[in-house]
Amino acid sequence: MIVAKAPTTAWRIIEGEAVILSMETKVLRGLNPLGSRVWELIDGKRSMDEIVGQIVREFDVETRQADEDVRRFVQELLDKGLVTPVK
């Protein structure tokens, strides 16, 4: 699966952490460093496997755990309308 940031989001990286505003719900969310890095890697081109691989390389985490965490996090972003699947 490949996802892209929804066009209805505004975001910034501030001191290494992402702050995301949903323009539809007017809800502001802050992400921890790992979530922020996943957010940065979501570009509409990278697959989940590519994002997981990058997280494994950058953080001290095993592939299985990274895969579970990234997929769960991306599903939360999908559920909140912050990212959309790329066809």
MIBAPA-400391 format. One record per atom (N, C-alpha, C, CB): residue number from 1; atom name; residue in one letter; x, y, z. Coordinates in nm, 3 decimals, padded with zeros to 5 digits, m for minus. Glycine has a CB too. Example, Ala and Ser with C-alpha at 12.3 -4.5 7.8 and 13.67 -1.06 7.14 Angstrom:
# MIBAPA-400391
ATOM  1  N  A  01.319  m00.569  00.780 .
ATOM  1  CA  A  01.230  m00.450  00.780 .
ATOM  1  C  A  01.320  m00.330  00.780 .
ATOM  1  CB  A  01.131  m00.447  00.905 .
ATOM  2  N  S  01.285  m00.225  00.708 .
ATOM  2  CA  S  01.367  m00.106  00.714 .
ATOM  2  C  S  01.290  00.003  00.787 .
ATOM  2  CB  S  01.408  m00.060  00.572 .
This chain:
# MIBAPA-400391
ATOM  1  N  M  00.085  m00.118  00.000 .
ATOM  1  CA  M  00.000  00.000  00.000 .
ATOM  1  C  M  00.089  00.124  00.000 .
ATOM  1  CB  M  m00.096  00.000  00.123 .
ATOM  2  N  I  00.046  00.223  m00.075 .
ATOM  2  CA  I  00.114  00.352  m00.079 .
ATOM  2  C  I  00.010  00.456  m00.038 .
ATOM  2  CB  I  00.175  00.383  m00.223 .
ATOM  3  N  V  00.051  00.547  00.050 .
ATOM  3  CA  V  m00.038  00.654  00.093 .
ATOM  3  C  V  00.031  00.788  00.072 .
ATOM  3  CB  V  m00.078  00.636  00.242 .
ATOM  4  N  A  m00.053  00.890  00.063 .
ATOM  4  CA  A  m00.005  01.028  00.049 .
ATOM  4  C  A  m00.074  01.113  00.154 .
ATOM  4  CB  A  m00.032  01.083  m00.096 .
ATOM  5  N  K  m00.010  01.223  00.189 .
ATOM  5  CA  K  m00.073  01.317  00.282 .
ATOM  5  C  K  m00.200  01.372  00.216 .
ATOM  5  CB  K  00.025  01.432  00.321 .
ATOM  6  N  A  m00.305  01.381  00.293 .
ATOM  6  CA  A  m00.431  01.433  00.241 .
ATOM  6  C  A  m00.415  01.581  00.209 .
ATOM  6  CB  A  m00.547  01.411  00.343 .
ATOM  7  N  P  m00.478  01.626  00.101 .
ATOM  7  CA  P  m00.467  01.768  00.066 .
ATOM  7  C  P  m00.536  01.860  00.167 .
ATOM  7  CB  P  m00.527  01.791  m00.071 .
ATOM  8  N  T  m00.614  01.803  00.256 .
ATOM  8  CA  T  m00.684  01.882  00.358 .
ATOM  8  C  T  m00.605  01.891  00.488 .
ATOM  8  CB  T  m00.822  01.823  00.386 .
ATOM  9  N  T  m00.475  01.865  00.481 .
ATOM  9  CA  T  m00.391  01.877  00.601 .
ATOM  9  C  T  m00.286  01.985  00.580 .
ATOM  9  CB  T  m00.322  01.742  00.635 .
ATOM  10  N  A  m00.255  02.051  00.688 .
ATOM  10  CA  A  m00.143  02.146  00.692 .
ATOM  10  C  A  m00.049  02.092  00.798 .
ATOM  10  CB  A  m00.191  02.295  00.724 .
ATOM  11  N  W  00.080  02.099  00.773 .
ATOM  11  CA  W  00.174  02.042  00.869 .
ATOM  11  C  W  00.308  02.114  00.865 .
ATOM  11  CB  W  00.193  01.893  00.842 .
ATOM  12  N  R  00.380  02.098  00.975 .
ATOM  12  CA  R  00.514  02.152  00.989 .
ATOM  12  C  R  00.594  02.058  01.078 .
ATOM  12  CB  R  00.512  02.297  01.048 .
ATOM  13  N  I  00.725  02.056  01.056 .
ATOM  13  CA  I  00.815  01.987  01.147 .
ATOM  13  C  I  00.878  02.095  01.233 .
ATOM  13  CB  I  00.925  01.901  01.069 .
ATOM  14  N  I  00.859  02.084  01.363 .
ATOM  14  CA  I  00.913  02.182  01.458 .
ATOM  14  C  I  01.001  02.108  01.556 .
ATOM  14  CB  I  00.798  02.260  01.532 .
ATOM  15  N  E  01.129  02.141  01.552 .
ATOM  15  CA  E  01.227  02.075  01.640 .
ATOM  15  C  E  01.217  01.923  01.632 .
ATOM  15  CB  E  01.207  02.121  01.784 .
ATOM  16  N  G  01.204  01.871  01.510 .
ATOM  16  CA  G  01.204  01.727  01.487 .
ATOM  16  C  G  01.071  01.657  01.508 .
ATOM  16  CB  G  01.302  01.665  01.575 .
ATOM  17  N  E  00.968  01.733  01.541 .
ATOM  17  CA  E  00.838  01.671  01.562 .
ATOM  17  C  E  00.732  01.734  01.473 .
ATOM  17  CB  E  00.796  01.682  01.710 .
ATOM  18  N  A  00.649  01.649  01.412 .
ATOM  18  CA  A  00.546  01.697  01.321 .
ATOM  18  C  A  00.424  01.747  01.398 .
ATOM  18  CB  A  00.504  01.586  01.224 .
ATOM  19  N  V  00.369  01.857  01.349 .
ATOM  19  CA  V  00.243  01.910  01.399 .
ATOM  19  C  V  00.151  01.914  01.277 .
ATOM  19  CB  V  00.260  02.055  01.466 .
ATOM  20  N  I  00.036  01.846  01.288 .
ATOM  20  CA  I  m00.055  01.830  01.175 .
ATOM  20  C  I  m00.189  01.893  01.211 .
ATOM  20  CB  I  m00.072  01.681  01.137 .
ATOM  21  N  L  m00.242  01.971  01.118 .
ATOM  21  CA  L  m00.375  02.031  01.134 .
ATOM  21  C  L  m00.466  01.976  01.025 .
ATOM  21  CB  L  m00.368  02.187  01.128 .
ATOM  22  N  S  m00.576  01.917  01.068 .
ATOM  22  CA  S  m00.679  01.874  00.973 .
ATOM  22  C  S  m00.766  01.996  00.945 .
ATOM  22  CB  S  m00.764  01.754  01.028 .
ATOM  23  N  M  m00.769  02.039  00.819 .
ATOM  23  CA  M  m00.848  02.156  00.782 .
ATOM  23  C  M  m00.998  02.125  00.790 .
ATOM  23  CB  M  m00.811  02.204  00.641 .
ATOM  24  N  E  m01.034  01.997  00.778 .
ATOM  24  CA  E  m01.175  01.959  00.784 .
ATOM  24  C  E  m01.228  01.962  00.927 .
ATOM  24  CB  E  m01.195  01.821  00.724 .
ATOM  25  N  T  m01.152  01.903  01.020 .
ATOM  25  CA  T  m01.200  01.892  01.158 .
ATOM  25  C  T  m01.145  02.001  01.248 .
ATOM  25  CB  T  m01.163  01.757  01.214 .
ATOM  26  N  K  m01.045  02.075  01.201 .
ATOM  26  CA  K  m00.978  02.180  01.279 .
ATOM  26  C  K  m00.909  02.123  01.403 .
ATOM  26  CB  K  m01.080  02.288  01.322 .
ATOM  27  N  V  m00.868  01.995  01.394 .
ATOM  27  CA  V  m00.798  01.930  01.505 .
ATOM  27  C  V  m00.649  01.935  01.477 .
ATOM  27  CB  V  m00.847  01.782  01.523 .
ATOM  28  N  L  m00.574  01.978  01.578 .
ATOM  28  CA  L  m00.429  01.987  01.571 .
ATOM  28  C  L  m00.369  01.868  01.645 .
ATOM  28  CB  L  m00.378  02.122  01.630 .
ATOM  29  N  R  m00.274  01.799  01.580 .
ATOM  29  CA  R  m00.211  01.681  01.642 .
ATOM  29  C  R  m00.061  01.697  01.639 .
ATOM  29  CB  R  m00.253  01.551  01.570 .
ATOM  30  N  G  00.002  01.658  01.748 .
ATOM  30  CA  G  00.148  01.654  01.752 .
ATOM  30  C  G  00.193  01.509  01.753 .
ATOM  30  CB  G  00.202  01.729  01.877 .
ATOM  31  N  L  00.301  01.481  01.681 .
ATOM  31  CA  L  00.352  01.344  01.673 .
ATOM  31  C  L  00.485  01.332  01.744 .
ATOM  31  CB  L  00.367  01.301  01.527 .
ATOM  32  N  N  00.512  01.213  01.799 .
ATOM  32  CA  N  00.641  01.188  01.861 .
ATOM  32  C  N  00.746  01.173  01.750 .
ATOM  32  CB  N  00.636  01.059  01.951 .
ATOM  33  N  P  00.875  01.164  01.785 .
ATOM  33  CA  P  00.979  01.159  01.681 .
ATOM  33  C  P  00.962  01.044  01.581 .
ATOM  33  CB  P  01.113  01.147  01.746 .
ATOM  34  N  L  00.922  00.927  01.626 .
ATOM  34  CA  L  00.904  00.815  01.534 .
ATOM  34  C  L  00.785  00.840  01.441 .
ATOM  34  CB  L  00.883  00.684  01.612 .
ATOM  35  N  G  00.674  00.883  01.496 .
ATOM  35  CA  G  00.558  00.915  01.414 .
ATOM  35  C  G  00.588  01.028  01.316 .
ATOM  35  CB  G  00.440  00.953  01.502 .
ATOM  36  N  S  00.667  01.124  01.361 .
ATOM  36  CA  S  00.706  01.236  01.276 .
ATOM  36  C  S  00.789  01.188  01.158 .
ATOM  36  CB  S  00.783  01.340  01.356 .
ATOM  37  N  R  00.879  01.093  01.183 .
ATOM  37  CA  R  00.961  01.041  01.073 .
ATOM  37  C  R  00.876  00.963  00.974 .
ATOM  37  CB  R  01.074  00.951  01.128 .
ATOM  38  N  V  00.783  00.884  01.023 .
ATOM  38  CA  V  00.692  00.812  00.933 .
ATOM  38  C  V  00.614  00.914  00.851 .
ATOM  38  CB  V  00.594  00.719  01.013 .
ATOM  39  N  W  00.565  01.018  00.915 .
ATOM  39  CA  W  00.490  01.122  00.844 .
ATOM  39  C  W  00.576  01.183  00.733 .
ATOM  39  CB  W  00.444  01.232  00.943 .
ATOM  40  N  E  00.701  01.212  00.763 .
ATOM  40  CA  E  00.790  01.268  00.661 .
ATOM  40  C  E  00.810  01.172  00.544 .
ATOM  40  CB  E  00.927  01.302  00.723 .
ATOM  41  N  L  00.815  01.043  00.573 .
ATOM  41  CA  L  00.839  00.942  00.469 .
ATOM  41  C  L  00.716  00.916  00.381 .
ATOM  41  CB  L  00.883  00.812  00.533 .
ATOM  42  N  I  00.599  00.953  00.431 .
ATOM  42  CA  I  00.477  00.936  00.351 .
ATOM  42  C  I  00.478  01.043  00.242 .
ATOM  42  CB  I  00.347  00.947  00.441 .
ATOM  43  N  D  00.500  00.997  00.119 .
ATOM  43  CA  D  00.515  01.093  00.010 .
ATOM  43  C  D  00.435  01.057  m00.115 .
ATOM  43  CB  D  00.659  01.104  m00.027 .
ATOM  44  N  G  00.351  00.955  m00.104 .
ATOM  44  CA  G  00.272  00.914  m00.219 .
ATOM  44  C  G  00.349  00.828  m00.317 .
ATOM  44  CB  G  00.221  01.034  m00.289 .
ATOM  45  N  K  00.474  00.797  m00.285 .
ATOM  45  CA  K  00.558  00.715  m00.372 .
ATOM  45  C  K  00.613  00.591  m00.301 .
ATOM  45  CB  K  00.673  00.798  m00.426 .
ATOM  46  N  R  00.646  00.607  m00.173 .
ATOM  46  CA  R  00.703  00.496  m00.098 .
ATOM  46  C  R  00.595  00.398  m00.053 .
ATOM  46  CB  R  00.781  00.547  00.023 .
ATOM  47  N  S  00.628  00.269  m00.060 .
ATOM  47  CA  S  00.537  00.166  m00.010 .
ATOM  47  C  S  00.555  00.152  00.142 .
ATOM  47  CB  S  00.562  00.028  m00.081 .
ATOM  48  N  M  00.463  00.083  00.205 .
ATOM  48  CA  M  00.475  00.058  00.348 .
ATOM  48  C  M  00.605  m00.017  00.378 .
ATOM  48  CB  M  00.355  m00.022  00.400 .
ATOM  49  N  D  00.640  m00.113  00.293 .
ATOM  49  CA  D  00.764  m00.189  00.314 .
ATOM  49  C  D  00.885  m00.097  00.307 .
ATOM  49  CB  D  00.776  m00.300  00.209 .
ATOM  50  N  E  00.885  m00.001  00.218 .
ATOM  50  CA  E  00.998  00.091  00.208 .
ATOM  50  C  E  01.006  00.180  00.332 .
ATOM  50  CB  E  00.985  00.178  00.082 .
ATOM  51  N  I  00.892  00.225  00.380 .
ATOM  51  CA  I  00.889  00.308  00.500 .
ATOM  51  C  I  00.938  00.228  00.620 .
ATOM  51  CB  I  00.748  00.363  00.527 .
ATOM  52  N  V  00.889  00.105  00.634 .
ATOM  52  CA  V  00.933  00.018  00.744 .
ATOM  52  C  V  01.084  m00.002  00.737 .
ATOM  52  CB  V  00.860  m00.118  00.740 .
ATOM  53  N  G  01.137  m00.031  00.619 .
ATOM  53  CA  G  01.281  m00.051  00.603 .
ATOM  53  C  G  01.360  00.070  00.646 .
ATOM  53  CB  G  01.313  m00.083  00.460 .
ATOM  54  N  Q  01.312  00.190  00.612 .
ATOM  54  CA  Q  01.382  00.312  00.651 .
ATOM  54  C  Q  01.378  00.331  00.803 .
ATOM  54  CB  Q  01.319  00.435  00.581 .
ATOM  55  N  I  01.264  00.301  00.865 .
ATOM  55  CA  I  01.251  00.313  01.011 .
ATOM  55  C  I  01.346  00.215  01.079 .
ATOM  55  CB  I  01.105  00.286  01.056 .
ATOM  56  N  V  01.356  00.093  01.028 .
ATOM  56  CA  V  01.448  m00.007  01.086 .
ATOM  56  C  V  01.592  00.044  01.077 .
ATOM  56  CB  V  01.434  m00.144  01.013 .
ATOM  57  N  R  01.627  00.106  00.966 .
ATOM  57  CA  R  01.764  00.158  00.949 .
ATOM  57  C  R  01.793  00.275  01.041 .
ATOM  57  CB  R  01.787  00.200  00.806 .
ATOM  58  N  E  01.693  00.358  01.067 .
ATOM  58  CA  E  01.716  00.481  01.144 .
ATOM  58  C  E  01.694  00.467  01.294 .
ATOM  58  CB  E  01.627  00.588  01.093 .
ATOM  59  N  F  01.609  00.373  01.335 .
ATOM  59  CA  F  01.576  00.357  01.476 .
ATOM  59  C  F  01.618  00.218  01.521 .
ATOM  59  CB  F  01.424  00.381  01.502 .
ATOM  60  N  D  01.639  00.203  01.649 .
ATOM  60  CA  D  01.679  00.074  01.705 .
ATOM  60  C  D  01.554  m00.010  01.729 .
ATOM  60  CB  D  01.760  00.093  01.838 .
ATOM  61  N  V  01.504  m00.072  01.620 .
ATOM  61  CA  V  01.382  m00.150  01.629 .
ATOM  61  C  V  01.391  m00.267  01.530 .
ATOM  61  CB  V  01.257  m00.062  01.599 .
ATOM  62  N  E  01.334  m00.379  01.568 .
ATOM  62  CA  E  01.334  m00.495  01.481 .
ATOM  62  C  E  01.228  m00.480  01.372 .
ATOM  62  CB  E  01.309  m00.624  01.563 .
ATOM  63  N  T  01.250  m00.546  01.261 .
ATOM  63  CA  T  01.163  m00.533  01.144 .
ATOM  63  C  T  01.018  m00.567  01.178 .
ATOM  63  CB  T  01.211  m00.624  01.032 .
ATOM  64  N  R  00.994  m00.678  01.249 .
ATOM  64  CA  R  00.858  m00.720  01.281 .
ATOM  64  C  R  00.785  m00.613  01.362 .
ATOM  64  CB  R  00.861  m00.852  01.357 .
ATOM  65  N  Q  00.853  m00.560  01.462 .
ATOM  65  CA  Q  00.791  m00.457  01.547 .
ATOM  65  C  Q  00.767  m00.329  01.468 .
ATOM  65  CB  Q  00.880  m00.427  01.669 .
ATOM  66  N  A  00.865  m00.290  01.388 .
ATOM  66  CA  A  00.850  m00.169  01.306 .
ATOM  66  C  A  00.732  m00.184  01.209 .
ATOM  66  CB  A  00.980  m00.139  01.228 .
ATOM  67  N  D  00.721  m00.301  01.149 .
ATOM  67  CA  D  00.613  m00.327  01.053 .
ATOM  67  C  D  00.477  m00.312  01.122 .
ATOM  67  CB  D  00.628  m00.468  00.992 .
ATOM  68  N  E  00.462  m00.374  01.238 .
ATOM  68  CA  E  00.335  m00.364  01.311 .
ATOM  68  C  E  00.304  m00.220  01.349 .
ATOM  68  CB  E  00.340  m00.452  01.437 .
ATOM  69  N  D  00.405  m00.151  01.403 .
ATOM  69  CA  D  00.384  m00.014  01.451 .
ATOM  69  C  D  00.353  00.082  01.336 .
ATOM  69  CB  D  00.507  00.035  01.527 .
ATOM  70  N  V  00.428  00.072  01.227 .
ATOM  70  CA  V  00.406  00.162  01.113 .
ATOM  70  C  V  00.268  00.138  01.053 .
ATOM  70  CB  V  00.516  00.142  01.006 .
ATOM  71  N  R  00.232  00.012  01.032 .
ATOM  71  CA  R  00.102  m00.017  00.972 .
ATOM  71  C  R  m00.014  00.028  01.062 .
ATOM  71  CB  R  00.090  m00.167  00.943 .
ATOM  72  N  R  00.000  00.009  01.191 .
ATOM  72  CA  R  m00.105  00.054  01.285 .
ATOM  72  C  R  m00.116  00.207  01.281 .
ATOM  72  CB  R  m00.073  00.005  01.431 .
ATOM  73  N  F  m00.002  00.274  01.283 .
ATOM  73  CA  F  m00.001  00.420  01.280 .
ATOM  73  C  F  m00.061  00.474  01.150 .
ATOM  73  CB  F  00.142  00.472  01.297 .
ATOM  74  N  V  m00.022  00.416  01.038 .
ATOM  74  CA  V  m00.076  00.460  00.908 .
ATOM  74  C  V  m00.226  00.435  00.903 .
ATOM  74  CB  V  m00.004  00.386  00.792 .
ATOM  75  N  Q  m00.273  00.324  00.959 .
ATOM  75  CA  Q  m00.417  00.299  00.962 .
ATOM  75  C  Q  m00.488  00.406  01.043 .
ATOM  75  CB  Q  m00.446  00.160  01.022 .
ATOM  76  N  E  m00.429  00.450  01.155 .
ATOM  76  CA  E  m00.487  00.558  01.235 .
ATOM  76  C  E  m00.494  00.687  01.153 .
ATOM  76  CB  E  m00.405  00.582  01.364 .
ATOM  77  N  L  m00.387  00.715  01.077 .
ATOM  77  CA  L  m00.387  00.834  00.992 .
ATOM  77  C  L  m00.495  00.825  00.885 .
ATOM  77  CB  L  m00.249  00.852  00.926 .
ATOM  78  N  L  m00.512  00.705  00.827 .
ATOM  78  CA  L  m00.619  00.683  00.729 .
ATOM  78  C  L  m00.756  00.705  00.792 .
ATOM  78  CB  L  m00.609  00.540  00.670 .
ATOM  79  N  D  m00.776  00.647  00.910 .
ATOM  79  CA  D  m00.904  00.658  00.979 .
ATOM  79  C  D  m00.939  00.804  01.010 .
ATOM  79  CB  D  m00.902  00.577  01.108 .
ATOM  80  N  K  m00.837  00.885  01.036 .
ATOM  80  CA  K  m00.859  01.027  01.070 .
ATOM  80  C  K  m00.860  01.116  00.946 .
ATOM  80  CB  K  m00.750  01.074  01.167 .
ATOM  81  N  G  m00.841  01.058  00.829 .
ATOM  81  CA  G  m00.845  01.135  00.706 .
ATOM  81  C  G  m00.721  01.220  00.681 .
ATOM  81  CB  G  m00.965  01.222  00.706 .
ATOM  82  N  L  m00.612  01.188  00.750 .
ATOM  82  CA  L  m00.489  01.268  00.735 .
ATOM  82  C  L  m00.403  01.222  00.619 .
ATOM  82  CB  L  m00.408  01.264  00.862 .
ATOM  83  N  V  m00.423  01.097  00.576 .
ATOM  83  CA  V  m00.356  01.044  00.458 .
ATOM  83  C  V  m00.461  00.973  00.374 .
ATOM  83  CB  V  m00.238  00.946  00.496 .
ATOM  84  N  T  m00.429  00.957  00.247 .
ATOM  84  CA  T  m00.520  00.888  00.155 .
ATOM  84  C  T  m00.442  00.784  00.076 .
ATOM  84  CB  T  m00.591  00.989  00.059 .
ATOM  85  N  P  m00.507  00.673  00.040 .
ATOM  85  CA  P  m00.439  00.573  m00.040 .
ATOM  85  C  P  m00.413  00.627  m00.181 .
ATOM  85  CB  P  m00.524  00.443  m00.047 .
ATOM  86  N  V  m00.301  00.585  m00.238 .
ATOM  86  CA  V  m00.267  00.622  m00.376 .
ATOM  86  C  V  m00.310  00.507  m00.464 .
ATOM  86  CB  V  m00.114  00.654  m00.393 .
ATOM  87  N  K  m00.382  00.537  m00.568 .
ATOM  87  CA  K  m00.431  00.433  m00.660 .
ATOM  87  C  K  m00.323  00.391  m00.757 .
ATOM  87  CB  K  m00.554  00.481  m00.736 .
